[in-house]
């Protein structure tokens, strides 16, 4: 029996309504031995993930990874619909949230390779409204009595000063630009709320009017939405295509990512998972409008979030990166460009501050991906040089060149312990 097809808790784990993988697939099934893995140790992953479900840490998910170009683990666990008692299918569709950002990075790098933009280009070259940016600073005396403000709290009065240099594409791709960052010490304005169906062009024009939170390139602080939305708009201007069309035509279709969308077609919406959050010790089902599910004609297209996808689709994407930019005869990026994407671009800034003004030990930051520098210090099951990102609801996807692994863990609850346990279980299954 193939390692990726063994039963989990004696349950038929075949995808609902999907054809079984064929030998011609870009990511064919393989057995443990040819991938240098122990079949017995792979089965430990089943127990680890089911244990997290039984403990109430997560409601379920889909886990998959490939090694040496073969899909060796692809299983579902837990439930898709708790009220109806429906088991999780392998082809379940998940809300990806910030896992979208890794795709945005590839889109920008494809245009860079075509000579249509440079990382060091000022954003204003493509979006003139960003010219002559200013930076928010405390009023005299305010810094001494400043304390972090709660989310949604209006900022105290502030002054602005000219930016010492232009905001660049690289700044936005490394979260060092200061455009509506997540740093609780920021003194600038919150971003305007984007209306449902509002175009990137309209929304980004409003973002251009905001002062930056700090001088470009001087700090690392995660820009959850604004930075990558600006990058998506750059893709539109440079390519002459809507962002979602560019992703479909240039990335998803060539890679065979047939279940990845901003606006999920009606015939596939039954596979989109409900979202459960834990409240008062129990799971509460959230209404669709409380999440970012792209299920209507007014779904927003964003460079930061909004994609829905499956474990297999995102595994194909990361296998392309593991192959240094190529999959199944389609080359999206050159080898050196993928290496550039996965290189730490920010020195010690990420380790010095991290996302929320706390250190991110053992990691650096590349082009919209987190990069492992020291696996021990970083408390991760990935190798040095591994890179990837995750989403707000718990999706996690990465590429580990040293171990020739592409991995995804698709959850809809964000639980770092589950992520780490899965990564470490993969490592302990490696025998050659």
Buried (B, 14 or more C-beta within 10 A) or exposed (E): EBBBBBEBBEEEBBBBEBEEBEEEBBBEBBBBEEBBBBBEBBBEBBEBBBEBBEEEBBBBBBBBBBBBBBBBBBBBBBBBBBEEEBBBBBBBBBBBBBBBBBBBBBBBBBBBBEEBBEBEBBBBBBBEBBEEBBBBBBEEEBEEEEEEBEEEEEEEEBBBEEBEEBBBBBBBBBBBBBBBBBBEBBBBBBBBEBEEEBBBEEBBBBBBEBBBBBBBBEBBBBBBBBBBBBBBBBBBBBBEBBBBEBBBEBBBEBBBBBBBBBBBEEEBBEBBBBBBBBEEEEBEEBEEEEBBBBBBEEBBBBBBBBBBBBBBBBBBBBBBBBBBBBBBEBEBBBEEBBBBBBBBBBEEBBBBBBBBBEEBBBBBBBBBBBBBBBBEBBEBBBBBBBBBBBBBBBBBBBBBBEBBBBBBBBBBBBBEEBBBBBBBBBBEBBEE
